[in-house]
Amino acid sequence: MCRIALSMGDPAGVGPELLARAVADKSFAEKCEFVLYGERSVLEEAFRRYAPQVKINEVNIVESSNLIEFGKMQTGEADGKCGKAAFEAIRMAAQSVIDGENDAIVTAPVNKYSVNLSGVEFSGHTEMIAEMCRCNEFAMMQSSGKLHVVFVTTHIPIAEVPANITVERIISVADMLLEALYSEGVEKPRLAVMALNPHAGENGCMGREDEEVTKVAIAELQKRNIDVTGPVVPDVMFANKRHEQFDGILSMYHDQGHIPFKMLAFDSGVNSTVGLPIIRCSPDHGSAFDIAWGRGECRTDSFFAAIELAVKRAMRKK
């Protein structure tokens, strides 16, 4: 049995509904214990609407900020107070795992704009939690079942991508991917590295990065007897199920990997941060203001998959 910290996400979004449905789902009862971080009035309303069978006084809720009350907030839209409340829930939940009080954190989706409206500079969970862990080398990974895509660069402008792709960074991300695969029980991982440029640069005719950086990094990894293929031409990586030949794929930038991944696993994808000293997972979707606090239309697949992955990693770590 392990303890999983759940942060509520943006209170104006679908996060509170996801937390209520997770606690109510009996399949988790024998696997883990939940500790919820967020605004009590918001979470209590979520349980009243979406999990009325749960006795709220038996739910372990840690009040993260007391910044808002459900009846006084606007649902389904960006708001600085909601953003600040979401930020504080992440901060407290993540700190509880850093301090060893909980075994992993699963973060419900936030709205980056809402957090920034509060005056807090925020580019995402990935960067925030890494900073809290004082971790300089980390990466975002998207996964669903046997499909794992990790990113050499993430939340930076496309114009800055080439300069941030180095031999050292590719090798570091590959090592973090390997460690994540080992933690999921993959004994002999097979990796693929996507090229940065179209046609893998056509031997330098369409950019020199894949000749001078990507191929050099792959050669270094192969010297260590790591099973790695590449640079693979990006437009065929996911064609004809080629991605199924590999346990892990390195994507050079955000949309290069996110677009095909979400086409394959939009409802079941999990976002996790590799390279951290703690376990952090989240669903692979946003705060979904358009369906928040409505008729309970939010799908739980991705959030539940994130919890399952966090539990799996936490149990292996124990």
C-alpha positions, 0 to 999 in steps of 0.5 A: 500500500502506498500514499498518493498525494492528489493536487486539485488542479484549477478549481474552476476546471475539471480537477476537483471532479477527477479527484472525487471520482478517483476517491470513489473508485473502488479499484484503488482501495487496495492499491493506495491511500489518497491525500487530497490537497486543495480548497476544502469548499471546492472539493466538498462540492465536487464530492457532493456532485460527483461522488455522493456515496463517499463520506466526506469526513472520511476523506483526507483533505489538506486545505492548501490555501483557503483563498477561495470559496466555491460559492464565490468563484466563477467556474469554467474560466481563467481567474487569478485567485483560482490560479493561485489556489491551484499553485498552492495545492501543487506546492504543498502536495509536491513538498509532502512527497519531497519530505517523504510524507507521501510516496508520489504526487498526481497533479490534476490539470491547471490553467497556466494563464490563471496561475500567471494572472495571479502574479506567479510566473508559471510555465508548467508543473514539470518546471515548478516541481523540478525547481522544488526538487533542486533538480537541473536535469529532468524531462517530460514524458508522455506514456500510454501502455508500452508507448513512451515518448520523452522530450529533449526540449519542452516549453520553449519557443520553436526558434530556441529549439536547435540551440537547446539540443546538444549531445549532452542533453540527448544522452542525459534524456536517454538515460532518464528514459532508460531509468523510467523504463526500468522502473516500469519493469522493462528489462532491455529497453529499445530506444529510438531517437527522432531527427530534428530536421525533415528527412533527418537533414538529408546528410546536411542538406537540410540542416547540420544538427542531425549530422553534428549533434544527433548522430554523435549522441546516438553513437555515444549511447551505442558505445555503452551497448544501449539498443538505440536507433536513429536519427529516425525521420520524424514523418515515419516514426509513427507510420505503419505502427513503426513506433511499436518496435521501440519501448521509448522514443526521444522527441526533439521538441514539444509538438513533434512528439505530442501531436502523434502521441495524442492522436494515438492515446489522447484519452489514456495518455499520462504525463510524468516528469523523469529525472526527479528524485520523486514520482510525479504523474498527471493526466495528458489533458488540460483543465477543460473549462468548457465541460467543468462543473457541468453534467459530469462529462469529464473522462477519467481515463487519463487521470486514472492511468496517471494514478496507476502509473504512480502506484506502479512506480512507487511500489517498485521503489519500495 
